[in-house]
Amino acid sequence: MQSPPSGFGNSIFTNMNHVLHNCKNQSILRLMRYASPWIIWTLWKNRNKSLFEGDVSISNSIVQKAFEDCNHWLSSQDPKTQSEDTKKEMKWIPPPWNELKCNIGVAWSSKTQLAGVSWVVRNDTGEVLLHSRRSYSQVHSNFEAKLKRWEWALESMDKLHVDRVTFGASSHDIIKAMNKPGEWPALRGHLDALLDLTLDKPHWYMAMELRQCNTGANEIAKSVITGLRWQSYVAKGPPQWLHYLFDSELIHQRSRCLSPL
């Protein structure tokens, strides 16, 4: 549940207003928007169970139950539409056995000239090993933001000594140019620094990934813009506020999302 820029305060009414207002916020994932009231309802039921039955659930099970109830409710509203959405839903695809995958995300605001970039490293089982977010100011175009995304991901993997990894992103032109720079002379000047980072990295691969399959990394990057989270960091595991998303992709990891170049 996305918190206000300054965090939740002492006023229950203000906090509830923020949560319910987020139900109409189109910049937030659809499931997160609809799940917010269900999280509140599940918390209330858990509170009653704690008081009257002495039965306390841990927070992860509360959130899981809320999302399950939300999904059931959505299905009951329009089963046909929900079924079609499920068929169209595409999930992250894992790397080959015993290798790693680094999904990279980006968000850019033309109004503030602010860019958020991110990367998420997962193993072949879908377990998130590390993730990172970084903010950049004075970024004048979406293309420049995409370059910042690649630069941050490649530099990070180099410094972390990750020698065997597939980079998954939704930037078709940059991936094409990095794989075959001779065919993209117009972009060569922009990519020289990126290409230098890939030298002596025979097991670094660049793959085009559909945007629907790159949701986790993009949401982390977007939090710089929508949540005013400017602090840059590298951390183990997934971010707690997106734990449910990465867990769901861990369960459905056999779906195929990579688009051939």
Long-range contacts (C-beta under 8 A, 24 or more apart in sequence): 1-32, 1-36, 1-39, 1-241, 2-28, 2-32, 2-223, 2-226, 2-227, 2-241, 3-227, 5-227, 5-228, 16-40, 27-222, 27-226, 28-226, 29-215, 29-219, 29-245, 31-67, 31-70, 31-71, 34-70, 34-73, 34-74, 35-66, 35-67, 35-70, 38-66, 38-67, 38-69, 38-70, 38-73, 39-63, 39-66, 41-66, 41-69, 42-66, 42-69, 60-243, 63-243, 63-244, 64-244, 67-244, 89-212, 90-210, 90-212, 90-213, 90-255, 90-256, 90-257, 91-213, 91-248, 91-249, 91-252, 91-253, 91-255, 91-257, 92-122, 92-126, 92-168, 92-213, 92-214, 92-215, 92-216, 92-249, 92-253, 92-255, 92-257, 93-209, 93-213, 93-253, 93-255, 93-256, 93-257, 93-258, 94-122, 94-123, 94-124, 94-125, 94-126, 94-253, 95-122, 95-123, 95-124, 95-165, 95-166, 96-124, 97-124, 98-124, 99-123, 99-124, 99-164, 99-165, 99-166, 100-124, 100-129, 100-162, 100-164, 100-165, 100-166, 101-165, 101-166, 101-167, 101-168, 102-153, 102-157, 102-162, 102-165, 102-166, 102-167, 102-168, 103-167, 103-168, 103-169, 103-209, 103-214, 103-216, 103-217, 104-149, 104-150, 104-152, 104-153, 104-167, 104-168, 104-169, 104-217, 105-149, 105-169, 105-214, 105-216, 105-217, 105-218, 105-219, 105-220, 105-221, 105-222, 106-145, 106-146, 106-148, 106-149, 106-171, 106-218, 106-221, 107-145, 107-218, 107-221, 107-222, 107-224, 107-225, 107-226, 108-139, 108-141, 108-142, 108-145, 108-225, 109-225, 110-142, 112-225, 113-137, 113-138, 113-139, 113-140, 114-139, 114-224, 114-225, 115-139, 115-144, 115-145, 115-148, 115-224, 116-220, 116-221, 116-222, 116-223, 116-224, 116-225, 116-229, 117-145, 117-148, 117-149, 117-152, 117-153, 117-221, 118-149, 118-217, 118-218, 118-220, 118-221, 119-152, 119-153, 119-156, 119-157, 119-217, 120-216, 120-217, 120-220, 120-238, 120-246, 121-157, 121-162, 121-165, 122-246, 125-250, 125-253, 126-246, 126-249, 126-250, 126-253, 127-250, 128-237, 128-238, 128-246, 129-236, 129-237, 130-160, 130-234, 130-235, 130-236, 130-237, 131-220, 131-234, 131-235, 131-237, 131-238, 131-239, 132-156, 132-232, 132-233, 132-234, 132-235, 133-220, 133-221, 133-223, 133-224, 133-229, 133-231, 133-232, 133-233, 134-232, 135-224, 135-229, 135-230, 135-231, 135-232, 143-190, 146-171, 146-174, 147-174, 147-190, 147-191, 147-194, 149-221, 150-174, 150-178, 150-194, 151-193, 151-194, 151-197, 154-194, 154-197, 154-198, 155-197, 156-234, 157-204, 158-197, 158-201, 163-201, 163-203, 163-204, 164-203, 164-204, 165-203, 165-204, 165-205, 166-205, 166-206, 166-207, 167-204, 167-205, 167-206, 167-207, 168-207, 168-208, 168-209, 168-213, 168-214, 168-258, 169-206, 169-207, 169-208, 169-209, 169-214, 170-208, 170-209, 170-210, 170-211, 170-214, 170-218, 172-208, 172-261, 175-206, 175-207, 175-208, 175-261, 176-261, 178-206, 179-206, 179-261, 207-258, 207-261, 208-258, 208-259, 208-260, 208-261, 209-257, 209-258, 209-259, 210-257, 210-258, 210-259, 212-257, 213-257, 213-258, 215-245, 216-242, 216-245, 216-246, 216-249, 219-245
